[in-house]
Amino acid sequence: MAQTTVKDLLSAGVHFGHLTRKWNPNMAPYIYMERNGIHIISLYKTVAKIEEASEALSKIAASGRKILFVATKKQAKDIVSNSAQKVKMPYITERWPGGMLTNFVTIRKAVKKMAAIDRMKKDGTFETLSKKERLQVDRLRSKLEKNLGSINDMTRLPGALFVVDIKREHIAIKEAQKLKIPIFAMVDTNSDPREVDYVIPANDDATKSIDKILSLVTDAIAEGLRERKNEKEEQEEAETEIATPTSKKAEATAEIPVEEAAEIADEVETPIEATAPEAEASDDETAAEANEE
């Protein structure tokens, strides 16, 4: 798993918090000091929390479940989308669709509608529509792609949620809490860490800080995916090794009964031929004894 140091985080500006007057008292354990009216985050605690979160995310990825990334703020959109695509995880970088988690069935219907439009374009049905209808369908397809295109492969609820700026994404946080989905998040000094299961105290406004934390997180997820892939390969090899001797054994057992049948036939025929002369000899002896008398 990728390791980080306080120096790396310091150079990325992860330690800068918000103005002291905007702080949340529940973040006090993660604040190191105040300087020029700004709270400074304790990077030693950040390093420890990153390691804890990375280990948990790696296990979730190794189990085969998806991790949904959520960040709709301007400075985090591109970073989150690129990072999520690298590890093939779903993400939301536009407006959070209400009921995304709590009403997941309806969201899946919208995603299927997008797939249906794609099929219409492939099989030629789209061309049979009028110009106005085609325009309406294209607009609907663009809207769905913008809001839900990134979760096209998410066929069930995610195994975890990773959020940048929990104050901005409070609706997503509430939905995840309701469904008891583990929440991982970058938490700044103006947020309440009690809403999150795995807190990463960090500056959630600077692009360098967001990029640094997400690179560490995605490395952990990538490692979990590699472990899953290796386990699958080992399992397939083991199944192949088990199947091969079994087939050979089956071939051997299929040949044995034929040989045994031949041996049994020989044993049965031999005594019959041997006992026939004995029977004839005993008949001659009986006849000779009768003549003597």
NUVO-157039 format. One line per field, with one value per residue: residue number from 1; residue in three letters; chain; x, y, z of N, C-alpha, C in turn. Coordinates in steps of 0.02 Angstrom, whole numbers. Each point is the difference from the previous one (the first is absolute). Layout:
BEGIN
drennu <- c(NUM; ...)
kolba <- c(Ala; ...)
torba <- c(A; ...)
nX <- c(X; ...)
nY <- c(Y; ...)
nZ <- c(Z; ...)
caX <- c(X; ...)
caY <- c(Y; ...)
caZ <- c(Z; ...)
cX <- c(X; ...)
cY <- c(Y; ...)
cZ <- c(Z; ...)
! end
This chain:
BEGIN
drennu <- c(1; 2; 3; 4; 5; 6; 7; 8; 9; 10; 11; 12; 13; 14; 15; 16; 17; 18; 19; 20; 21; 22; 23; 24; 25; 26; 27; 28; 29; 30; 31; 32; 33; 34; 35; 36; 37; 38; 39; 40; 41; 42; 43; 44; 45; 46; 47; 48; 49; 50; 51; 52; 53; 54; 55; 56; 57; 58; 59; 60; 61; 62; 63; 64; 65; 66; 67; 68; 69; 70; 71; 72; 73; 74; 75; 76; 77; 78; 79; 80; 81; 82; 83; 84; 85; 86; 87; 88; 89; 90; 91; 92; 93; 94; 95; 96; 97; 98; 99; 100; 101; 102; 103; 104; 105; 106; 107; 108; 109; 110; 111; 112; 113; 114; 115; 116; 117; 118; 119; 120; 121; 122; 123; 124; 125; 126; 127; 128; 129; 130; 131; 132; 133; 134; 135; 136; 137; 138; 139; 140; 141; 142; 143; 144; 145; 146; 147; 148; 149; 150; 151; 152; 153; 154; 155; 156; 157; 158; 159; 160; 161; 162; 163; 164; 165; 166; 167; 168; 169; 170; 171; 172; 173; 174; 175; 176; 177; 178; 179; 180; 181; 182; 183; 184; 185; 186; 187; 188; 189; 190; 191; 192; 193; 194; 195; 196; 197; 198; 199; 200; 201; 202; 203; 204; 205; 206; 207; 208; 209; 210; 211; 212; 213; 214; 215; 216; 217; 218; 219; 220; 221; 222; 223; 224; 225; 226; 227; 228; 229; 230; 231; 232; 233; 234; 235; 236; 237; 238; 239; 240; 241; 242; 243; 244; 245; 246; 247; 248; 249; 250; 251; 252; 253; 254; 255; 256; 257; 258; 259; 260; 261; 262; 263; 264; 265; 266; 267; 268; 269; 270; 271; 272; 273; 274; 275; 276; 277; 278; 279; 280; 281; 282; 283; 284; 285; 286; 287; 288; 289; 290; 291; 292; 293)
kolba <- c(Met; Ala; Gln; Thr; Thr; Val; Lys; Asp; Leu; Leu; Ser; Ala; Gly; Val; His; Phe; Gly; His; Leu; Thr; Arg; Lys; Trp; Asn; Pro; Asn; Met; Ala; Pro; Tyr; Ile; Tyr; Met; Glu; Arg; Asn; Gly; Ile; His; Ile; Ile; Ser; Leu; Tyr; Lys; Thr; Val; Ala; Lys; Ile; Glu; Glu; Ala; Ser; Glu; Ala; Leu; Ser; Lys; Ile; Ala; Ala; Ser; Gly; Arg; Lys; Ile; Leu; Phe; Val; Ala; Thr; Lys; Lys; Gln; Ala; Lys; Asp; Ile; Val; Ser; Asn; Ser; Ala; Gln; Lys; Val; Lys; Met; Pro; Tyr; Ile; Thr; Glu; Arg; Trp; Pro; Gly; Gly; Met; Leu; Thr; Asn; Phe; Val; Thr; Ile; Arg; Lys; Ala; Val; Lys; Lys; Met; Ala; Ala; Ile; Asp; Arg; Met; Lys; Lys; Asp; Gly; Thr; Phe; Glu; Thr; Leu; Ser; Lys; Lys; Glu; Arg; Leu; Gln; Val; Asp; Arg; Leu; Arg; Ser; Lys; Leu; Glu; Lys; Asn; Leu; Gly; Ser; Ile; Asn; Asp; Met; Thr; Arg; Leu; Pro; Gly; Ala; Leu; Phe; Val; Val; Asp; Ile; Lys; Arg; Glu; His; Ile; Ala; Ile; Lys; Glu; Ala; Gln; Lys; Leu; Lys; Ile; Pro; Ile; Phe; Ala; Met; Val; Asp; Thr; Asn; Ser; Asp; Pro; Arg; Glu; Val; Asp; Tyr; Val; Ile; Pro; Ala; Asn; Asp; Asp; Ala; Thr; Lys; Ser; Ile; Asp; Lys; Ile; Leu; Ser; Leu; Val; Thr; Asp; Ala; Ile; Ala; Glu; Gly; Leu; Arg; Glu; Arg; Lys; Asn; Glu; Lys; Glu; Glu; Gln; Glu; Glu; Ala; Glu; Thr; Glu; Ile; Ala; Thr; Pro; Thr; Ser; Lys; Lys; Ala; Glu; Ala; Thr; Ala; Glu; Ile; Pro; Val; Glu; Glu; Ala; Ala; Glu; Ile; Ala; Asp; Glu; Val; Glu; Thr; Pro; Ile; Glu; Ala; Thr; Ala; Pro; Glu; Ala; Glu; Ala; Ser; Asp; Asp; Glu; Thr; Ala; Ala; Glu; Ala; Asn; Glu; Glu)
torba <- c(A; A; A; A; A; A; A; A; A; A; A; A; A; A; A; A; A; A; A; A; A; A; A; A; A; A; A; A; A; A; A; A; A; A; A; A; A; A; A; A; A; A; A; A; A; A; A; A; A; A; A; A; A; A; A; A; A; A; A; A; A; A; A; A; A; A; A; A; A; A; A; A; A; A; A; A; A; A; A; A; A; A; A; A; A; A; A; A; A; A; A; A; A; A; A; A; A; A; A; A; A; A; A; A; A; A; A; A; A; A; A; A; A; A; A; A; A; A; A; A; A; A; A; A; A; A; A; A; A; A; A; A; A; A; A; A; A; A; A; A; A; A; A; A; A; A; A; A; A; A; A; A; A; A; A; A; A; A; A; A; A; A; A; A; A; A; A; A; A; A; A; A; A; A; A; A; A; A; A; A; A; A; A; A; A; A; A; A; A; A; A; A; A; A; A; A; A; A; A; A; A; A; A; A; A; A; A; A; A; A; A; A; A; A; A; A; A; A; A; A; A; A; A; A; A; A; A; A; A; A; A; A; A; A; A; A; A; A; A; A; A; A; A; A; A; A; A; A; A; A; A; A; A; A; A; A; A; A; A; A; A; A; A; A; A; A; A; A; A; A; A; A; A; A; A; A; A; A; A; A; A; A; A; A; A; A; A; A; A; A; A; A; A)
nX <- c(42; -21; 61; -20; 29; 16; 61; -21; -33; 55; 37; -51; 17; 8; 49; -14; -25; -59; -32; 32; -28; 23; 39; 5; -25; -39; 29; -13; -17; -22; -9; 53; -17; 4; -3; 8; -34; 46; -42; 49; -10; -7; 55; 24; -54; 13; 66; -12; -41; 49; 45; -37; -14; 64; 14; -47; 22; 61; -23; -31; 53; 37; -51; 18; -6; -46; 42; -52; 31; -2; -2; -41; 48; 5; 37; -52; -43; 47; 25; -61; -23; 58; -1; -65; 11; 54; -42; -30; -5; -63; -26; -12; 4; -60; -57; -1; -16; -51; 12; 60; 0; -40; 4; 44; -57; -25; 56; -5; -64; 23; 43; -50; -33; 57; 2; -65; 17; 52; -42; -41; 55; 12; -61; 10; -25; 58; 20; -42; 29; -46; 14; -60; -25; 38; -18; -63; 6; 30; -46; -48; 28; 8; -62; -22; 34; -20; -61; -11; 32; 23; -66; 15; 59; -28; -1; 36; -25; 35; 62; 14; 4; 32; 1; 0; 10; -5; 20; 36; 25; -34; -29; 57; 25; -55; 1; 66; -11; -51; 42; 33; 11; 58; 16; 38; 36; 15; 21; -26; 31; -37; 18; -53; 55; -48; -8; 65; 2; 29; 26; 9; 26; -27; 39; -66; 39; 61; 12; 56; -35; -51; 43; 33; -55; -27; 60; 4; -61; 10; 59; -32; -45; 48; 30; -57; -4; 65; -11; -56; 35; 50; -47; -30; 59; 16; -61; 7; 62; -23; -52; 45; 42; -54; -21; 64; 24; -54; 13; 65; -21; -43; 52; 40; -49; -3; 68; 1; -62; 24; 57; -33; -41; 55; 30; -57; -5; 66; -9; -54; 31; 55; -34; -41; 53; 25; -60; -2; 67; 1; -49; 35; 56; -37; -26; 62; 22; -56; 12; 65; -18; -44; 48; 42; -51)
nY <- c(-60; 51; 19; 41; 59; 27; -10; -59; -11; 18; -33; -43; 28; -63; 34; 37; 26; 9; 58; 24; 54; -39; -9; -66; 11; -39; 49; 21; -66; 25; 51; 20; 53; 63; 22; 63; -21; -47; -50; -29; -44; -45; 5; -4; 34; 45; -8; 1; 51; 23; -23; 24; 57; 3; -23; 40; 50; -20; -11; 59; 27; -32; 23; 44; 38; 42; 50; 34; 36; 46; 45; 48; 13; 60; 14; -38; 28; 34; 19; 7; 30; 32; 14; 12; 32; 21; -1; 29; 56; -6; 55; 49; 37; -18; 30; -8; -55; 35; -38; 24; 0; 44; 26; -47; -32; 59; 9; -64; 16; 56; -39; -44; 55; 18; -60; 9; 63; -26; -46; 52; 31; -57; -15; 67; -18; 26; -28; -44; 30; 44; 55; 20; -60; -1; 63; -17; -53; 38; 46; -47; -25; 62; 14; -58; 10; 62; -19; -49; 31; 32; -12; 0; -14; 46; -66; 16; 5; 55; -26; 59; 56; 31; 46; 50; 27; -23; 63; 0; -59; 43; 8; -6; 40; 37; -6; 10; 49; 17; -13; 34; 42; -33; 53; 11; 45; 49; 10; 60; 53; 12; -65; -41; -22; 15; 35; -9; -58; 21; 36; 41; 24; 43; 39; 14; 55; -16; 12; 28; 25; 17; 23; 27; 20; 22; 23; 17; 27; 26; 15; 16; 33; 27; 7; 23; 36; 15; 8; 32; 33; 8; 15; 36; 25; 8; 24; 34; 15; 12; 31; 29; 10; 19; 36; 14; -9; 32; 37; 5; 13; 43; 21; 2; 27; 37; -4; 10; 19; 24; 20; 26; 24; 16; 26; 26; 21; 16; 31; 24; 15; 17; 13; 29; 20; 21; 17; 13; -6; 35; 35; 2; 14; 37; 17; 0; 29; 36; 7; 10; 37; 24; -1; 23; 36)
nZ <- c(0; -39; 17; 48; -7; 58; -23; -24; 56; 32; -46; 14; 57; 20; 30; -54; 55; 28; -7; 51; -27; -49; 51; -2; 61; -36; -36; 61; 5; -57; 42; -35; -36; 21; -63; 15; 52; -15; 3; 32; -49; 49; -36; 62; 21; -47; 11; 66; -11; -38; 43; 49; -33; -16; 60; 25; -38; 17; 61; -3; -29; 46; 35; -46; 55; -23; -14; 22; -48; 47; -50; 20; 43; -26; 53; 16; -43; -33; 58; 25; -54; -5; 66; -3; -57; 33; 52; -52; 37; 21; -28; 44; -55; -20; -9; 66; -36; 21; 54; -13; 66; 31; -61; 14; 13; 19; 34; 16; 10; 28; 32; 13; 14; 29; 27; 15; 15; 32; 24; 13; 19; 33; 22; -2; 59; 20; -57; 27; 52; 17; -34; 19; -14; -55; -8; 15; -38; -45; 13; -1; -54; -22; 21; -22; -57; 3; 19; -45; -49; 53; 9; -63; 27; 38; 1; 52; 60; 6; 5; -29; 36; -51; 48; -44; 60; 61; 8; -55; 16; 38; -60; -34; 46; -3; -65; 0; 44; -38; -50; 47; -49; 6; 37; -54; 33; -42; 62; -15; 23; -54; 1; 4; 29; 43; -56; 10; -33; -56; 49; -52; 57; -43; -34; -1; 1; 18; -64; 22; 50; -39; -45; 52; 33; -56; -12; 65; -3; -61; 26; 57; -36; -37; 59; 25; -56; 8; 65; -17; -46; 43; 45; -47; -19; 65; 9; -56; 19; 62; -27; -40; 52; 35; -51; -12; 63; 12; -54; 21; 62; -27; -40; 54; 37; -54; 1; 66; -1; -57; 30; 53; -44; -36; 55; 17; -64; 2; 60; -26; -59; 33; 55; -46; -37; 58; 17; -64; -9; 56; -25; -61; 35; 37; -59; -27; 57; -1; -66; 12; 53; -40; -49; 46; 22)
caX <- c(-42; 40; 12; 8; 34; -24; 32; -39; -64; 15; 13; -63; -44; -55; -7; -38; -71; -40; 7; -16; -70; -45; 17; -47; 34; 12; 63; 55; 54; 41; 31; 66; 10; -30; 50; -28; -72; -17; 17; 47; -18; 56; 14; 15; -64; -22; 35; -29; -68; 6; 18; -60; -49; 27; -7; -71; -21; 32; -40; -65; 14; 17; -62; -37; -52; 18; 7; -28; 33; -47; 30; -32; 31; 36; 71; 9; -34; 45; 45; -38; -19; 60; 22; -49; 5; 61; -14; -65; -52; -50; 10; -49; 33; -51; -48; -19; -71; -35; -22; 50; 11; -62; -48; 47; -37; -21; 61; 19; -46; 24; 61; -23; -30; 57; 22; -52; 10; 59; -22; -41; 45; 36; -44; -33; -65; 7; -8; -71; -33; -1; 57; -13; 8; 71; 31; -19; 35; 71; 6; -8; 60; 54; -13; 13; 72; 33; -15; 3; 45; 57; -20; -32; 18; -17; -64; -27; 24; 73; 24; 24; -6; 57; -26; 42; -40; -62; -51; -31; -34; -37; -55; 31; 19; -62; -24; 46; -12; -65; 9; 57; 56; 59; 16; 69; -3; 48; -38; 36; -12; -67; -48; -10; 27; -42; -44; 40; 28; 73; 16; 67; 4; 40; -24; -42; -11; 57; 5; 59; -18; -49; 36; 46; -39; -32; 51; 13; -60; -7; 54; -24; -54; 32; 32; -54; -22; 52; -7; -59; 18; 46; -38; -39; 45; 22; -57; -10; 55; -14; -56; 26; 42; -44; -40; 42; 8; -65; -17; 44; -23; -62; 20; 29; -52; -42; 35; 8; -52; 7; 53; -24; -51; 36; 31; -53; -23; 51; -3; -62; 5; 52; -24; -50; 37; 39; -43; -35; 32; -7; -68; 0; 39; -40; -52; 33; 15; -63; -19; 46; -18; -63; 17; 34; -50)
caY <- c(60; 61; 34; 72; 31; 67; 46; -2; 34; 70; 32; 3; 48; -37; 23; 62; -5; 60; 53; -24; 16; -46; -69; -43; -23; -73; -13; 19; -50; -4; 66; 5; 68; 55; 46; 54; -6; -62; -60; -45; -70; -42; -47; -67; -34; -10; -58; -60; -10; -22; -71; -37; 1; -37; -71; -17; 5; -56; -59; 6; -11; -70; -39; 6; 52; 65; 58; 58; 63; 57; 67; 44; 67; 13; -17; -72; -40; -34; -44; -59; -40; -34; -50; -55; -37; -41; -62; -24; 7; 51; 65; 53; 65; 51; 5; -64; -15; -19; -70; -41; -61; -23; -19; -24; -35; 51; 24; -53; 5; 55; -24; -46; 41; 24; -58; -12; 50; -23; -56; 29; 28; -55; -41; 40; 25; 72; 36; 1; 53; 66; 42; 27; -55; -16; 53; -10; -61; 18; 42; -44; -42; 43; 15; -62; -13; 49; -13; -71; -39; -26; -57; -47; -70; -14; -36; -6; 53; -4; -25; 57; 66; 44; 68; 59; 55; -29; 52; 10; -63; -23; -45; -65; -25; -22; -61; -54; -15; -35; -68; -27; -9; 33; 64; 24; 70; 53; 44; 62; 24; 29; -54; -42; -67; -53; -25; -43; -61; 3; 71; 20; 73; 28; 58; -25; 55; 7; -55; -41; -41; -51; -46; -41; -49; -47; -45; -51; -41; -42; -51; -53; -36; -38; -58; -46; -31; -48; -58; -37; -31; -55; -54; -33; -39; -59; -44; -32; -48; -56; -38; -36; -55; -51; -31; -41; -68; -33; -27; -58; -55; -25; -40; -62; -43; -23; -56; -56; -51; -43; -48; -46; -45; -50; -46; -40; -48; -53; -41; -39; -51; -50; -55; -41; -46; -47; -47; -45; -65; -33; -29; -58; -53; -29; -42; -62; -39; -28; -53; -56; -34; -37; -59; -47; -33)
caZ <- c(0; -6; 63; -6; 57; 18; -47; -62; 11; 12; -65; -37; 34; 32; 70; 7; 16; -12; 50; 68; 18; -36; 18; 35; 61; -1; -35; 46; 7; -60; -12; 33; 26; -38; -25; -41; -4; -35; 36; -32; 14; 21; -55; 27; 5; -69; -26; 33; -25; -70; 2; 23; -54; -57; 15; -5; -71; -36; 16; -35; -71; -7; 7; -63; 3; -29; 44; -36; 15; -6; 6; -49; 0; -62; 2; 11; -52; -47; 37; 23; -59; -26; 49; 2; -64; 2; 36; -27; 51; -17; 32; -13; 1; -14; 56; 30; -13; 62; 0; -36; 38; 32; -52; -51; -53; -49; -34; -47; -57; -41; -33; -52; -53; -39; -40; -51; -53; -38; -43; -53; -50; -34; -43; -51; 22; 12; -64; -20; 37; -32; 18; 66; 49; 4; 39; 70; 24; 7; 59; 58; 4; 24; 70; 39; -2; 43; 71; 21; -43; 38; 43; -47; 17; 70; -3; 68; 46; 11; 64; 40; -31; 15; -11; 9; 28; 25; 9; -66; -20; 59; -20; -10; 67; 34; -33; 18; 71; 5; -25; 37; -46; 29; -31; 5; -23; 18; 45; 16; 69; 7; -6; 59; -15; 27; -53; -44; 32; -6; -8; -22; 10; -54; -37; -55; -48; -46; -48; 16; 58; -22; -45; 40; 38; -46; -29; 51; 6; -60; 3; 45; -35; -54; 32; 16; -63; -20; 44; -23; -63; 15; 32; -52; -42; 40; 7; -65; -8; 46; -29; -58; 24; 29; -53; -44; 27; 4; -65; -13; 43; -30; -58; 26; 27; -56; -31; 47; -3; -60; 14; 52; -31; -39; 48; 31; -51; -5; 60; -2; -53; 15; 43; -35; -44; 42; 36; -47; -2; 64; 1; -44; 33; 54; -32; -22; 59; 23; -47; 11; 62; -13; -39; 45; 40)
cX <- c(44; 5; 8; 34; -29; 28; -39; -66; 10; 11; -63; -50; -60; -15; -41; -74; -37; 16; -24; -73; -50; 9; -59; 36; 16; 64; 61; 55; 48; 36; 64; 9; -38; 55; -33; -76; -24; 21; 47; -15; 63; 12; 19; -64; -29; 32; -30; -69; 0; 16; -59; -52; 23; -7; -72; -24; 29; -40; -67; 10; 16; -62; -44; -55; 26; 6; -20; 35; -49; 38; -29; 30; 48; 72; 13; -27; 47; 45; -36; -18; 59; 24; -46; 5; 61; -12; -70; -54; -50; 13; -56; 37; -47; -47; -19; -74; -34; -26; 47; 12; -66; -53; 39; -35; -20; 60; 22; -45; 22; 63; -19; -32; 55; 25; -50; 7; 60; -19; -42; 44; 37; -45; -41; -68; 1; -14; -73; -39; 1; 59; -7; 11; 73; 37; -14; 37; 74; 12; -6; 62; 59; -7; 15; 74; 38; -7; 14; 48; 57; -18; -34; 12; -17; -70; -31; 29; 75; 17; 24; -8; 62; -21; 54; -46; -70; -55; -39; -41; -41; -58; 26; 18; -62; -26; 43; -10; -63; 7; 60; 58; 61; 19; 73; -2; 60; -40; 43; -21; -69; -55; -4; 24; -44; -47; 34; 29; 76; 19; 72; 4; 48; -34; -40; -16; 55; 6; 59; -15; -47; 35; 45; -38; -31; 50; 17; -58; -7; 55; -21; -55; 30; 34; -52; -26; 50; -4; -58; 16; 46; -35; -41; 43; 24; -56; -13; 54; -12; -55; 23; 42; -42; -38; 41; 11; -66; -18; 44; -23; -62; 16; 27; -53; -46; 32; 1; -56; 5; 52; -23; -51; 33; 32; -52; -25; 49; -5; -62; 5; 48; -26; -49; 34; 36; -45; -35; 33; -9; -68; -4; 35; -41; -55; 29; 14; -63; -22; 44; -18; -64; 14; 33; -51; -39)
cY <- c(62; 36; 75; 26; 69; 51; 4; 39; 75; 38; 7; 48; -32; 29; 63; -12; 64; 54; -24; 14; -47; -73; -37; -28; -75; -18; 16; -53; -3; 65; 6; 68; 50; 47; 51; -8; -62; -60; -45; -72; -39; -55; -70; -41; -15; -63; -65; -15; -22; -74; -43; -5; -41; -75; -24; 1; -57; -65; 0; -14; -74; -45; 4; 52; 66; 54; 61; 64; 58; 65; 44; 70; 7; -26; -75; -44; -41; -50; -64; -45; -38; -55; -61; -42; -45; -68; -28; -1; 54; 65; 48; 67; 57; 3; -69; -13; -24; -71; -46; -67; -28; -21; -26; -34; 48; 26; -52; 1; 55; -20; -48; 37; 26; -57; -14; 49; -20; -57; 25; 27; -54; -38; 40; 28; 76; 40; 4; 55; 65; 42; 27; -54; -19; 52; -8; -60; 15; 43; -41; -43; 40; 15; -61; -15; 46; -17; -71; -43; -33; -59; -54; -73; -18; -32; -12; 55; -7; -27; 54; 64; 40; 71; 52; 58; -26; 52; 11; -62; -29; -47; -71; -33; -28; -65; -60; -21; -41; -73; -35; -19; 37; 63; 18; 72; 41; 51; 60; 24; 31; -53; -41; -71; -58; -30; -52; -59; 2; 72; 8; 76; 31; 61; -25; 54; 6; -61; -46; -48; -56; -53; -48; -55; -53; -48; -56; -49; -48; -53; -58; -42; -45; -63; -54; -37; -51; -64; -44; -38; -61; -59; -39; -45; -63; -51; -38; -53; -62; -44; -41; -60; -57; -38; -48; -70; -38; -31; -60; -61; -33; -44; -68; -48; -27; -61; -62; -52; -47; -53; -52; -49; -55; -53; -47; -53; -57; -48; -46; -57; -56; -56; -46; -52; -52; -52; -48; -69; -38; -34; -62; -59; -33; -44; -66; -46; -36; -58; -62; -38; -42; -64; -52; -38; -50)
cZ <- c(0; 68; -13; 63; 13; -49; -66; 7; 10; -66; -42; 32; 34; 69; 9; 12; -18; 51; 68; 19; -34; 23; 33; 61; 1; -38; 43; 6; -60; -17; 41; 33; -43; -22; -48; -12; -37; 42; -41; 23; 19; -53; 25; 7; -69; -29; 29; -28; -74; -3; 20; -56; -60; 10; -8; -73; -41; 11; -37; -75; -13; 4; -63; 0; -28; 54; -40; 24; -12; 12; -54; 0; -58; 1; 9; -56; -43; 35; 20; -60; -28; 46; 1; -63; -1; 33; -19; 54; -21; 37; -20; 6; -21; 61; 25; -13; 64; -4; -37; 35; 28; -50; -61; -59; -55; -39; -51; -61; -48; -40; -57; -58; -46; -46; -56; -58; -44; -47; -59; -56; -39; -49; -51; 19; 8; -64; -22; 36; -39; 25; 71; 54; 8; 42; 75; 31; 10; 62; 64; 11; 28; 74; 44; 3; 47; 74; 23; -42; 37; 46; -43; 19; 72; 4; 69; 44; 13; 68; 46; -40; 19; -20; 11; 20; 21; 12; -65; -20; 57; -18; -11; 66; 36; -29; 18; 73; 9; -20; 33; -47; 30; -39; 14; -27; 21; 41; 19; 70; 10; -3; 64; -15; 26; -52; -44; 38; -1; -18; -25; 7; -51; -30; -61; -52; -52; -46; 15; 58; -20; -43; 39; 38; -45; -33; 49; 7; -58; -4; 44; -33; -54; 28; 19; -61; -25; 42; -22; -64; 11; 33; -50; -43; 36; 6; -65; -12; 43; -27; -60; 21; 29; -54; -42; 28; 3; -67; -18; 39; -31; -60; 23; 25; -55; -33; 44; -6; -60; 12; 51; -29; -39; 47; 31; -49; -7; 60; -2; -50; 19; 45; -36; -43; 41; 33; -46; -3; 65; 5; -43; 32; 54; -29; -23; 59; 25; -44; 10; 62; -10; -38; 45; 42; -41)
! end
